[in-house]
Amino acid sequence: MDDEIGPRDRAWTARHHTGPGPAHRVHQAKGLLPDGFMTLREWAAEVAGGAAP
């Protein structure tokens, strides 16, 4: 999660993380908003093989 995600960020993530991971943009001034929490919750459930709570 970051307020700016570019090619260098994606390359760094690929080098340092072996598992799947979403690149999720966070609002610079407001932080993680409700829609962002839902997106991450759904991603985590998918990775875990279950449904989002």
Secondary structure, 3 states (H helix, E strand, C coil): CECCCCHHHHHHHHHHCCCCCCCCECECCCECCHHHHHHHHHHHHHHHCCCCC
